[in-house]
Structure formats: C-alpha cells, structure tokens
Amino acid sequence: MHQRTNQFNLTSRRLTEADLALESPYAGTMAGLVGRNVTLRYLLLRIAAHTFFHIGDIASVRSRRLGQSVGDYPGLLPACL
C-alpha cells in the first residue's frame, strides 16, 4: 500500500482561488503526470470524479444484480458537485 504525505497545509476554512491553485508533486501512477506538479483543484476534482464513478458502479450493480430500483442515481456529475 502506498503511503502519501499531505503537501498542503490547509485549515478548516473556505478554500480560496489561491488555495486551489497551490501545486504539489503528483503522487500517483498516471504516466502522464509522474514527475509533474498538480494543483489542489485538480486533486479535489479527481477525488470527486473517482468517488462519483464508484457510486454509479455500485448503483448499477444494485439495479442489475439485486433488482433494486435506483433510478438515475447518482445523477449527472456536474449536478453532484
């Protein structure tokens, strides 16, 4: 398991545009990003998209395999943000 350190020093306040523009070295395995810096905005949106994908996958499995009616859950990504 990879252990990551937090490169950002943020407190419990609203994030500003300057906060979201802070850069940190990329700590993942995507070849195109290795060795580059990414912004906090990118990291937060990436986490949101990843979570959204898995929620949709779980809803799909519940609908398809378990016969539960989940409708259009979780909905469109922009509406969920």
PDB file of N, CA, C and O in Angstrom:
ATOM      1  N   MET A   1       0.847  -1.178   0.000  1.00  0.00           N
ATOM      2  CA  MET A   1       0.000   0.000   0.000  1.00  0.00           C
ATOM      3  C   MET A   1       0.890   1.238   0.000  1.00  0.00           C
ATOM      4  O   MET A   1       1.899   1.286   0.704  1.00  0.00           O
ATOM      5  N   HIS A   2       0.516   2.227  -0.784  1.00  0.00           N
ATOM      6  CA  HIS A   2       1.280   3.462  -0.868  1.00  0.00           C
ATOM      7  C   HIS A   2       0.950   4.359   0.316  1.00  0.00           C
ATOM      8  O   HIS A   2      -0.212   4.497   0.701  1.00  0.00           O
ATOM      9  N   GLN A   3       1.972   4.959   0.883  1.00  0.00           N
ATOM     10  CA  GLN A   3       1.745   5.936   1.937  1.00  0.00           C
ATOM     11  C   GLN A   3       2.040   7.311   1.369  1.00  0.00           C
ATOM     12  O   GLN A   3       3.128   7.562   0.851  1.00  0.00           O
ATOM     13  N   ARG A   4       1.064   8.199   1.469  1.00  0.00           N
ATOM     14  CA  ARG A   4       1.218   9.539   0.910  1.00  0.00           C
ATOM     15  C   ARG A   4       1.252  10.563   2.021  1.00  0.00           C
ATOM     16  O   ARG A   4       0.585  10.412   3.045  1.00  0.00           O
ATOM     17  N   THR A   5       2.020  11.585   1.816  1.00  0.00           N
ATOM     18  CA  THR A   5       2.068  12.664   2.792  1.00  0.00           C
ATOM     19  C   THR A   5       1.300  13.860   2.255  1.00  0.00           C
ATOM     20  O   THR A   5       1.249  14.083   1.046  1.00  0.00           O
ATOM     21  N   ASN A   6       0.715  14.613   3.141  1.00  0.00           N
ATOM     22  CA  ASN A   6      -0.055  15.787   2.747  1.00  0.00           C
ATOM     23  C   ASN A   6       0.902  16.942   2.478  1.00  0.00           C
ATOM     24  O   ASN A   6       1.599  17.396   3.385  1.00  0.00           O
ATOM     25  N   GLN A   7       0.937  17.412   1.245  1.00  0.00           N
ATOM     26  CA  GLN A   7       1.810  18.510   0.870  1.00  0.00           C
ATOM     27  C   GLN A   7       1.155  19.861   1.117  1.00  0.00           C
ATOM     28  O   GLN A   7       1.824  20.893   1.064  1.00  0.00           O
ATOM     29  N   PHE A   8      -0.141  19.865   1.385  1.00  0.00           N
ATOM     30  CA  PHE A   8      -0.877  21.104   1.559  1.00  0.00           C
ATOM     31  C   PHE A   8      -1.135  21.349   3.037  1.00  0.00           C
ATOM     32  O   PHE A   8      -1.485  20.425   3.771  1.00  0.00           O
ATOM     33  N   ASN A   9      -0.967  22.575   3.470  1.00  0.00           N
ATOM     34  CA  ASN A   9      -1.225  22.950   4.849  1.00  0.00           C
ATOM     35  C   ASN A   9      -2.467  23.830   4.882  1.00  0.00           C
ATOM     36  O   ASN A   9      -2.371  25.056   4.820  1.00  0.00           O
ATOM     37  N   LEU A  10      -3.632  23.196   4.981  1.00  0.00           N
ATOM     38  CA  LEU A  10      -4.894  23.930   4.960  1.00  0.00           C
ATOM     39  C   LEU A  10      -5.614  23.755   6.287  1.00  0.00           C
ATOM     40  O   LEU A  10      -5.516  22.702   6.918  1.00  0.00           O
ATOM     41  N   THR A  11      -6.326  24.771   6.703  1.00  0.00           N
ATOM     42  CA  THR A  11      -7.090  24.708   7.938  1.00  0.00           C
ATOM     43  C   THR A  11      -8.564  24.543   7.599  1.00  0.00           C
ATOM     44  O   THR A  11      -8.921  24.414   6.428  1.00  0.00           O
ATOM     45  N   SER A  12      -9.418  24.545   8.608  1.00  0.00           N
ATOM     46  CA  SER A  12     -10.852  24.361   8.370  1.00  0.00           C
ATOM     47  C   SER A  12     -11.509  25.698   8.021  1.00  0.00           C
ATOM     48  O   SER A  12     -12.290  26.239   8.803  1.00  0.00           O
ATOM     49  N   ARG A  13     -11.193  26.204   6.877  1.00  0.00           N
ATOM     50  CA  ARG A  13     -11.785  27.442   6.366  1.00  0.00           C
ATOM     51  C   ARG A  13     -12.138  27.208   4.907  1.00  0.00           C
ATOM     52  O   ARG A  13     -11.741  26.204   4.317  1.00  0.00           O
ATOM     53  N   ARG A  14     -12.879  28.133   4.335  1.00  0.00           N
ATOM     54  CA  ARG A  14     -13.221  28.014   2.917  1.00  0.00           C
ATOM     55  C   ARG A  14     -11.967  28.145   2.078  1.00  0.00           C
ATOM     56  O   ARG A  14     -11.093  28.965   2.359  1.00  0.00           O
ATOM     57  N   LEU A  15     -11.893  27.327   1.045  1.00  0.00           N
ATOM     58  CA  LEU A  15     -10.745  27.401   0.153  1.00  0.00           C
ATOM     59  C   LEU A  15     -10.900  28.583  -0.796  1.00  0.00           C
ATOM     60  O   LEU A  15     -11.980  28.827  -1.334  1.00  0.00           O
ATOM     61  N   THR A  16      -9.830  29.295  -0.988  1.00  0.00           N
ATOM     62  CA  THR A  16      -9.829  30.426  -1.914  1.00  0.00           C
ATOM     63  C   THR A  16      -9.277  29.962  -3.260  1.00  0.00           C
ATOM     64  O   THR A  16      -8.767  28.849  -3.387  1.00  0.00           O
ATOM     65  N   GLU A  17      -9.388  30.826  -4.253  1.00  0.00           N
ATOM     66  CA  GLU A  17      -8.801  30.517  -5.559  1.00  0.00           C
ATOM     67  C   GLU A  17      -7.297  30.288  -5.427  1.00  0.00           C
ATOM     68  O   GLU A  17      -6.727  29.429  -6.100  1.00  0.00           O
ATOM     69  N   ALA A  18      -6.663  31.071  -4.549  1.00  0.00           N
ATOM     70  CA  ALA A  18      -5.216  30.905  -4.338  1.00  0.00           C
ATOM     71  C   ALA A  18      -4.918  29.532  -3.739  1.00  0.00           C
ATOM     72  O   ALA A  18      -3.940  28.889  -4.121  1.00  0.00           O
ATOM     73  N   ASP A  19      -5.763  29.074  -2.792  1.00  0.00           N
ATOM     74  CA  ASP A  19      -5.586  27.738  -2.221  1.00  0.00           C
ATOM     75  C   ASP A  19      -5.701  26.671  -3.303  1.00  0.00           C
ATOM     76  O   ASP A  19      -4.876  25.760  -3.383  1.00  0.00           O
ATOM     77  N   LEU A  20      -6.734  26.795  -4.136  1.00  0.00           N
ATOM     78  CA  LEU A  20      -6.980  25.796  -5.179  1.00  0.00           C
ATOM     79  C   LEU A  20      -5.888  25.785  -6.237  1.00  0.00           C
ATOM     80  O   LEU A  20      -5.710  24.786  -6.934  1.00  0.00           O
ATOM     81  N   ALA A  21      -5.166  26.873  -6.363  1.00  0.00           N
ATOM     82  CA  ALA A  21      -4.082  26.957  -7.345  1.00  0.00           C
ATOM     83  C   ALA A  21      -2.745  26.447  -6.791  1.00  0.00           C
ATOM     84  O   ALA A  21      -1.767  26.357  -7.533  1.00  0.00           O
ATOM     85  N   LEU A  22      -2.696  26.112  -5.495  1.00  0.00           N
ATOM     86  CA  LEU A  22      -1.458  25.586  -4.914  1.00  0.00           C
ATOM     87  C   LEU A  22      -1.050  24.315  -5.639  1.00  0.00           C
ATOM     88  O   LEU A  22      -1.893  23.492  -5.995  1.00  0.00           O
ATOM     89  N   GLU A  23       0.229  24.166  -5.850  1.00  0.00           N
ATOM     90  CA  GLU A  23       0.733  22.984  -6.558  1.00  0.00           C
ATOM     91  C   GLU A  23       1.539  22.099  -5.623  1.00  0.00           C
ATOM     92  O   GLU A  23       2.178  22.560  -4.677  1.00  0.00           O
ATOM     93  N   SER A  24       1.483  20.820  -5.924  1.00  0.00           N
ATOM     94  CA  SER A  24       2.217  19.809  -5.169  1.00  0.00           C
ATOM     95  C   SER A  24       2.675  18.742  -6.154  1.00  0.00           C
ATOM     96  O   SER A  24       2.019  18.530  -7.174  1.00  0.00           O
ATOM     97  N   PRO A  25       3.778  18.072  -5.875  1.00  0.00           N
ATOM     98  CA  PRO A  25       4.220  16.998  -6.779  1.00  0.00           C
ATOM     99  C   PRO A  25       3.157  15.897  -6.863  1.00  0.00           C
ATOM    100  O   PRO A  25       2.580  15.506  -5.848  1.00  0.00           O
ATOM    101  N   TYR A  26       2.909  15.414  -8.048  1.00  0.00           N
ATOM    102  CA  TYR A  26       1.942  14.338  -8.259  1.00  0.00           C
ATOM    103  C   TYR A  26       2.454  13.075  -7.587  1.00  0.00           C
ATOM    104  O   TYR A  26       3.616  12.705  -7.757  1.00  0.00           O
ATOM    105  N   ALA A  27       1.591  12.408  -6.821  1.00  0.00           N
ATOM    106  CA  ALA A  27       1.996  11.228  -6.060  1.00  0.00           C
ATOM    107  C   ALA A  27       1.338   9.949  -6.565  1.00  0.00           C
ATOM    108  O   ALA A  27       1.367   8.932  -5.872  1.00  0.00           O
ATOM    109  N   GLY A  28       0.751   9.979  -7.747  1.00  0.00           N
ATOM    110  CA  GLY A  28       0.052   8.808  -8.263  1.00  0.00           C
ATOM    111  C   GLY A  28       0.869   8.045  -9.288  1.00  0.00           C
ATOM    112  O   GLY A  28       2.088   8.195  -9.371  1.00  0.00           O
ATOM    113  N   THR A  29       0.181   7.225 -10.067  1.00  0.00           N
ATOM    114  CA  THR A  29       0.857   6.355 -11.027  1.00  0.00           C
ATOM    115  C   THR A  29       0.473   6.631 -12.480  1.00  0.00           C
ATOM    116  O   THR A  29       0.869   5.875 -13.368  1.00  0.00           O
ATOM    117  N   MET A  30      -0.290   7.698 -12.745  1.00  0.00           N
ATOM    118  CA  MET A  30      -0.631   8.023 -14.133  1.00  0.00           C
ATOM    119  C   MET A  30       0.633   8.516 -14.838  1.00  0.00           C
ATOM    120  O   MET A  30       1.220   9.527 -14.455  1.00  0.00           O
ATOM    121  N   ALA A  31       1.032   7.790 -15.863  1.00  0.00           N
ATOM    122  CA  ALA A  31       2.310   8.059 -16.521  1.00  0.00           C
ATOM    123  C   ALA A  31       2.461   9.506 -16.984  1.00  0.00           C
ATOM    124  O   ALA A  31       3.548  10.075 -16.889  1.00  0.00           O
ATOM    125  N   GLY A  32       1.393  10.096 -17.479  1.00  0.00           N
ATOM    126  CA  GLY A  32       1.468  11.459 -17.987  1.00  0.00           C
ATOM    127  C   GLY A  32       1.668  12.515 -16.911  1.00  0.00           C
ATOM    128  O   GLY A  32       2.028  13.651 -17.221  1.00  0.00           O
ATOM    129  N   LEU A  33       1.443  12.160 -15.658  1.00  0.00           N
ATOM    130  CA  LEU A  33       1.575  13.125 -14.571  1.00  0.00           C
ATOM    131  C   LEU A  33       2.786  12.884 -13.667  1.00  0.00           C
ATOM    132  O   LEU A  33       3.165  13.762 -12.891  1.00  0.00           O
ATOM    133  N   VAL A  34       3.384  11.712 -13.764  1.00  0.00           N
ATOM    134  CA  VAL A  34       4.545  11.395 -12.925  1.00  0.00           C
ATOM    135  C   VAL A  34       5.648  12.421 -13.180  1.00  0.00           C
ATOM    136  O   VAL A  34       6.002  12.695 -14.327  1.00  0.00           O
ATOM    137  N   GLY A  35       6.182  12.980 -12.105  1.00  0.00           N
ATOM    138  CA  GLY A  35       7.245  13.969 -12.208  1.00  0.00           C
ATOM    139  C   GLY A  35       6.756  15.391 -12.421  1.00  0.00           C
ATOM    140  O   GLY A  35       7.566  16.306 -12.568  1.00  0.00           O
ATOM    141  N   ARG A  36       5.449  15.588 -12.441  1.00  0.00           N
ATOM    142  CA  ARG A  36       4.888  16.926 -12.650  1.00  0.00           C
ATOM    143  C   ARG A  36       4.186  17.385 -11.383  1.00  0.00           C
ATOM    144  O   ARG A  36       3.941  16.591 -10.475  1.00  0.00           O
ATOM    145  N   ASN A  37       3.868  18.659 -11.327  1.00  0.00           N
ATOM    146  CA  ASN A  37       3.075  19.208 -10.231  1.00  0.00           C
ATOM    147  C   ASN A  37       1.612  19.261 -10.650  1.00  0.00           C
ATOM    148  O   ASN A  37       1.297  19.449 -11.825  1.00  0.00           O
ATOM    149  N   VAL A  38       0.729  19.092  -9.682  1.00  0.00           N
ATOM    150  CA  VAL A  38      -0.707  19.224  -9.921  1.00  0.00           C
ATOM    151  C   VAL A  38      -1.272  20.187  -8.881  1.00  0.00           C
ATOM    152  O   VAL A  38      -0.720  20.334  -7.791  1.00  0.00           O
ATOM    153  N   THR A  39      -2.371  20.837  -9.230  1.00  0.00           N
ATOM    154  CA  THR A  39      -2.981  21.799  -8.307  1.00  0.00           C
ATOM    155  C   THR A  39      -3.911  21.081  -7.328  1.00  0.00           C
ATOM    156  O   THR A  39      -4.352  19.957  -7.565  1.00  0.00           O
ATOM    157  N   LEU A  40      -4.187  21.758  -6.243  1.00  0.00           N
ATOM    158  CA  LEU A  40      -5.149  21.228  -5.287  1.00  0.00           C
ATOM    159  C   LEU A  40      -6.510  21.083  -5.952  1.00  0.00           C
ATOM    160  O   LEU A  40      -7.236  20.130  -5.670  1.00  0.00           O
ATOM    161  N   ARG A  41      -6.868  22.019  -6.836  1.00  0.00           N
ATOM    162  CA  ARG A  41      -8.132  21.941  -7.579  1.00  0.00           C
ATOM    163  C   ARG A  41      -8.209  20.619  -8.360  1.00  0.00           C
ATOM    164  O   ARG A  41      -9.229  19.930  -8.325  1.00  0.00           O
ATOM    165  N   TYR A  42      -7.138  20.278  -9.053  1.00  0.00           N
ATOM    166  CA  TYR A  42      -7.105  19.031  -9.817  1.00  0.00           C
ATOM    167  C   TYR A  42      -7.308  17.837  -8.891  1.00  0.00           C
ATOM    168  O   TYR A  42      -8.094  16.939  -9.190  1.00  0.00           O
ATOM    169  N   LEU A  43      -6.596  17.830  -7.765  1.00  0.00           N
ATOM    170  CA  LEU A  43      -6.695  16.696  -6.841  1.00  0.00           C
ATOM    171  C   LEU A  43      -8.111  16.532  -6.304  1.00  0.00           C
ATOM    172  O   LEU A  43      -8.620  15.413  -6.239  1.00  0.00           O
ATOM    173  N   LEU A  44      -8.754  17.634  -5.917  1.00  0.00           N
ATOM    174  CA  LEU A  44     -10.106  17.548  -5.378  1.00  0.00           C
ATOM    175  C   LEU A  44     -11.112  17.096  -6.438  1.00  0.00           C
ATOM    176  O   LEU A  44     -11.991  16.283  -6.155  1.00  0.00           O
ATOM    177  N   LEU A  45     -10.983  17.618  -7.648  1.00  0.00           N
ATOM    178  CA  LEU A  45     -11.890  17.194  -8.724  1.00  0.00           C
ATOM    179  C   LEU A  45     -11.651  15.737  -9.109  1.00  0.00           C
ATOM    180  O   LEU A  45     -12.595  15.016  -9.434  1.00  0.00           O
ATOM    181  N   ARG A  46     -10.417  15.309  -9.074  1.00  0.00           N
ATOM    182  CA  ARG A  46     -10.090  13.908  -9.382  1.00  0.00           C
ATOM    183  C   ARG A  46     -10.708  12.977  -8.344  1.00  0.00           C
ATOM    184  O   ARG A  46     -11.257  11.931  -8.690  1.00  0.00           O
ATOM    185  N   ILE A  47     -10.619  13.361  -7.070  1.00  0.00           N
ATOM    186  CA  ILE A  47     -11.233  12.559  -6.000  1.00  0.00           C
ATOM    187  C   ILE A  47     -12.751  12.515  -6.179  1.00  0.00           C
ATOM    188  O   ILE A  47     -13.363  11.457  -6.036  1.00  0.00           O
ATOM    189  N   ALA A  48     -13.356  13.660  -6.492  1.00  0.00           N
ATOM    190  CA  ALA A  48     -14.813  13.710  -6.689  1.00  0.00           C
ATOM    191  C   ALA A  48     -15.243  12.825  -7.857  1.00  0.00           C
ATOM    192  O   ALA A  48     -16.221  12.085  -7.749  1.00  0.00           O
ATOM    193  N   ALA A  49     -14.521  12.897  -8.968  1.00  0.00           N
ATOM    194  CA  ALA A  49     -14.872  12.084 -10.140  1.00  0.00           C
ATOM    195  C   ALA A  49     -14.692  10.604  -9.843  1.00  0.00           C
ATOM    196  O   ALA A  49     -15.511   9.787 -10.266  1.00  0.00           O
ATOM    197  N   HIS A  50     -13.648  10.249  -9.132  1.00  0.00           N
ATOM    198  CA  HIS A  50     -13.383   8.853  -8.782  1.00  0.00           C
ATOM    199  C   HIS A  50     -14.508   8.309  -7.892  1.00  0.00           C
ATOM    200  O   HIS A  50     -15.009   7.207  -8.112  1.00  0.00           O
ATOM    201  N   THR A  51     -14.891   9.094  -6.891  1.00  0.00           N
ATOM    202  CA  THR A  51     -15.969   8.685  -5.987  1.00  0.00           C
ATOM    203  C   THR A  51     -17.287   8.566  -6.740  1.00  0.00           C
ATOM    204  O   THR A  51     -18.033   7.607  -6.540  1.00  0.00           O
ATOM    205  N   PHE A  52     -17.580   9.537  -7.609  1.00  0.00           N
ATOM    206  CA  PHE A  52     -18.795   9.521  -8.414  1.00  0.00           C
ATOM    207  C   PHE A  52     -18.865   8.251  -9.256  1.00  0.00           C
ATOM    208  O   PHE A  52     -19.915   7.614  -9.334  1.00  0.00           O
ATOM    209  N   PHE A  53     -17.753   7.885  -9.884  1.00  0.00           N
ATOM    210  CA  PHE A  53     -17.711   6.680 -10.710  1.00  0.00           C
ATOM    211  C   PHE A  53     -18.081   5.457  -9.884  1.00  0.00           C
ATOM    212  O   PHE A  53     -18.897   4.641 -10.310  1.00  0.00           O
ATOM    213  N   HIS A  54     -17.485   5.328  -8.705  1.00  0.00           N
ATOM    214  CA  HIS A  54     -17.742   4.136  -7.893  1.00  0.00           C
ATOM    215  C   HIS A  54     -19.158   4.106  -7.331  1.00  0.00           C
ATOM    216  O   HIS A  54     -19.741   3.030  -7.196  1.00  0.00           O
ATOM    217  N   ILE A  55     -19.720   5.265  -7.003  1.00  0.00           N
ATOM    218  CA  ILE A  55     -21.114   5.302  -6.555  1.00  0.00           C
ATOM    219  C   ILE A  55     -22.026   4.839  -7.691  1.00  0.00           C
ATOM    220  O   ILE A  55     -22.963   4.073  -7.466  1.00  0.00           O
ATOM    221  N   GLY A  56     -21.748   5.306  -8.912  1.00  0.00           N
ATOM    222  CA  GLY A  56     -22.534   4.868 -10.071  1.00  0.00           C
ATOM    223  C   GLY A  56     -22.391   3.387 -10.329  1.00  0.00           C
ATOM    224  O   GLY A  56     -23.364   2.720 -10.681  1.00  0.00           O
ATOM    225  N   ASP A  57     -21.182   2.861 -10.159  1.00  0.00           N
ATOM    226  CA  ASP A  57     -20.940   1.434 -10.352  1.00  0.00           C
ATOM    227  C   ASP A  57     -21.733   0.620  -9.327  1.00  0.00           C
ATOM    228  O   ASP A  57     -22.348  -0.388  -9.674  1.00  0.00           O
ATOM    229  N   ILE A  58     -21.718   1.051  -8.085  1.00  0.00           N
ATOM    230  CA  ILE A  58     -22.476   0.356  -7.040  1.00  0.00           C
ATOM    231  C   ILE A  58     -23.969   0.407  -7.334  1.00  0.00           C
ATOM    232  O   ILE A  58     -24.664  -0.598  -7.184  1.00  0.00           O
ATOM    233  N   ALA A  59     -24.468   1.568  -7.753  1.00  0.00           N
ATOM    234  CA  ALA A  59     -25.892   1.698  -8.095  1.00  0.00           C
ATOM    235  C   ALA A  59     -26.246   0.778  -9.251  1.00  0.00           C
ATOM    236  O   ALA A  59     -27.317   0.171  -9.261  1.00  0.00           O
ATOM    237  N   SER A  60     -25.349   0.672 -10.228  1.00  0.00           N
ATOM    238  CA  SER A  60     -25.582  -0.202 -11.378  1.00  0.00           C
ATOM    239  C   SER A  60     -25.674  -1.665 -10.955  1.00  0.00           C
ATOM    240  O   SER A  60     -26.557  -2.392 -11.409  1.00  0.00           O
ATOM    241  N   VAL A  61     -24.779  -2.086 -10.103  1.00  0.00           N
ATOM    242  CA  VAL A  61     -24.786  -3.475  -9.617  1.00  0.00           C
ATOM    243  C   VAL A  61     -26.060  -3.740  -8.819  1.00  0.00           C
ATOM    244  O   VAL A  61     -26.681  -4.792  -8.975  1.00  0.00           O
ATOM    245  N   ARG A  62     -26.452  -2.798  -7.969  1.00  0.00           N
ATOM    246  CA  ARG A  62     -27.686  -2.983  -7.194  1.00  0.00           C
ATOM    247  C   ARG A  62     -28.889  -3.111  -8.116  1.00  0.00           C
ATOM    248  O   ARG A  62     -29.780  -3.923  -7.869  1.00  0.00           O
ATOM    249  N   SER A  63     -28.917  -2.315  -9.174  1.00  0.00           N
ATOM    250  CA  SER A  63     -30.040  -2.342 -10.105  1.00  0.00           C
ATOM    251  C   SER A  63     -30.045  -3.630 -10.923  1.00  0.00           C
ATOM    252  O   SER A  63     -31.076  -4.290 -11.059  1.00  0.00           O
ATOM    253  N   ARG A  64     -28.901  -3.970 -11.456  1.00  0.00           N
ATOM    254  CA  ARG A  64     -28.794  -5.090 -12.378  1.00  0.00           C
ATOM    255  C   ARG A  64     -28.838  -6.448 -11.670  1.00  0.00           C
ATOM    256  O   ARG A  64     -29.577  -7.339 -12.089  1.00  0.00           O
ATOM    257  N   ARG A  65     -28.065  -6.606 -10.621  1.00  0.00           N
ATOM    258  CA  ARG A  65     -27.942  -7.921  -9.987  1.00  0.00           C
ATOM    259  C   ARG A  65     -28.901  -8.153  -8.835  1.00  0.00           C
ATOM    260  O   ARG A  65     -29.332  -9.282  -8.597  1.00  0.00           O
ATOM    261  N   LEU A  66     -29.237  -7.091  -8.119  1.00  0.00           N
ATOM    262  CA  LEU A  66     -30.083  -7.250  -6.944  1.00  0.00           C
ATOM    263  C   LEU A  66     -31.525  -6.851  -7.203  1.00  0.00           C
ATOM    264  O   LEU A  66     -32.400  -7.049  -6.360  1.00  0.00           O
ATOM    265  N   GLY A  67     -31.763  -6.280  -8.390  1.00  0.00           N
ATOM    266  CA  GLY A  67     -33.121  -5.900  -8.747  1.00  0.00           C
ATOM    267  C   GLY A  67     -33.656  -4.694  -7.999  1.00  0.00           C
ATOM    268  O   GLY A  67     -34.860  -4.438  -8.018  1.00  0.00           O
ATOM    269  N   GLN A  68     -32.776  -3.946  -7.340  1.00  0.00           N
ATOM    270  CA  GLN A  68     -33.217  -2.754  -6.627  1.00  0.00           C
ATOM    271  C   GLN A  68     -33.379  -1.602  -7.610  1.00  0.00           C
ATOM    272  O   GLN A  68     -32.578  -1.449  -8.532  1.00  0.00           O
ATOM    273  N   SER A  69     -34.405  -0.801  -7.412  1.00  0.00           N
ATOM    274  CA  SER A  69     -34.637   0.344  -8.286  1.00  0.00           C
ATOM    275  C   SER A  69     -33.862   1.545  -7.762  1.00  0.00           C
ATOM    276  O   SER A  69     -34.169   2.084  -6.699  1.00  0.00           O
ATOM    277  N   VAL A  70     -32.851   1.955  -8.525  1.00  0.00           N
ATOM    278  CA  VAL A  70     -32.032   3.099  -8.096  1.00  0.00           C
ATOM    279  C   VAL A  70     -32.249   4.304  -8.992  1.00  0.00           C
ATOM    280  O   VAL A  70     -31.701   5.372  -8.721  1.00  0.00           O
ATOM    281  N   GLY A  71     -33.032   4.162 -10.049  1.00  0.00           N
ATOM    282  CA  GLY A  71     -33.318   5.269 -10.952  1.00  0.00           C
ATOM    283  C   GLY A  71     -32.050   5.812 -11.591  1.00  0.00           C
ATOM    284  O   GLY A  71     -31.184   5.043 -12.010  1.00  0.00           O
ATOM    285  N   ASP A  72     -31.939   7.109 -11.667  1.00  0.00           N
ATOM    286  CA  ASP A  72     -30.784   7.753 -12.280  1.00  0.00           C
ATOM    287  C   ASP A  72     -29.770   8.176 -11.216  1.00  0.00           C
ATOM    288  O   ASP A  72     -29.071   9.177 -11.374  1.00  0.00           O
ATOM    289  N   TYR A  73     -29.700   7.410 -10.143  1.00  0.00           N
ATOM    290  CA  TYR A  73     -28.770   7.723  -9.063  1.00  0.00           C
ATOM    291  C   TYR A  73     -27.360   7.393  -9.503  1.00  0.00           C
ATOM    292  O   TYR A  73     -27.187   6.331 -10.101  1.00  0.00           O
ATOM    293  N   PRO A  74     -26.362   8.174  -9.275  1.00  0.00           N
ATOM    294  CA  PRO A  74     -26.349   9.414  -8.515  1.00  0.00           C
ATOM    295  C   PRO A  74     -26.687  10.649  -9.329  1.00  0.00           C
ATOM    296  O   PRO A  74     -26.660  11.751  -8.781  1.00  0.00           O
ATOM    297  N   GLY A  75     -27.003  10.519 -10.613  1.00  0.00           N
ATOM    298  CA  GLY A  75     -27.313  11.672 -11.456  1.00  0.00           C
ATOM    299  C   GLY A  75     -26.089  12.121 -12.233  1.00  0.00           C
ATOM    300  O   GLY A  75     -25.068  11.435 -12.256  1.00  0.00           O
ATOM    301  N   LEU A  76     -26.200  13.274 -12.863  1.00  0.00           N
ATOM    302  CA  LEU A  76     -25.090  13.792 -13.657  1.00  0.00           C
ATOM    303  C   LEU A  76     -24.011  14.396 -12.756  1.00  0.00           C
ATOM    304  O   LEU A  76     -24.323  15.026 -11.745  1.00  0.00           O
ATOM    305  N   LEU A  77     -22.750  14.204 -13.121  1.00  0.00           N
ATOM    306  CA  LEU A  77     -21.636  14.663 -12.291  1.00  0.00           C
ATOM    307  C   LEU A  77     -21.702  16.156 -11.945  1.00  0.00           C
ATOM    308  O   LEU A  77     -21.543  16.498 -10.773  1.00  0.00           O
ATOM    309  N   PRO A  78     -21.931  17.066 -12.911  1.00  0.00           N
ATOM    310  CA  PRO A  78     -21.964  18.494 -12.536  1.00  0.00           C
ATOM    311  C   PRO A  78     -23.013  18.809 -11.478  1.00  0.00           C
ATOM    312  O   PRO A  78     -22.794  19.675 -10.631  1.00  0.00           O
ATOM    313  N   ALA A  79     -24.134  18.128 -11.515  1.00  0.00           N
ATOM    314  CA  ALA A  79     -25.182  18.359 -10.519  1.00  0.00           C
ATOM    315  C   ALA A  79     -24.777  17.839  -9.150  1.00  0.00           C
ATOM    316  O   ALA A  79     -25.242  18.346  -8.129  1.00  0.00           O
ATOM    317  N   CYS A  80     -23.915  16.833  -9.121  1.00  0.00           N
ATOM    318  CA  CYS A  80     -23.475  16.253  -7.851  1.00  0.00           C
ATOM    319  C   CYS A  80     -22.388  17.078  -7.189  1.00  0.00           C
ATOM    320  O   CYS A  80     -22.178  16.980  -5.980  1.00  0.00           O
ATOM    321  N   LEU A  81     -21.699  17.890  -7.974  1.00  0.00           N
ATOM    322  CA  LEU A  81     -20.635  18.716  -7.400  1.00  0.00           C
ATOM    323  C   LEU A  81     -21.268  19.888  -6.707  1.00  0.00           C
ATOM    324  O   LEU A  81     -20.565  20.727  -6.145  1.00  0.00           O
TER     325      LEU A  81
END
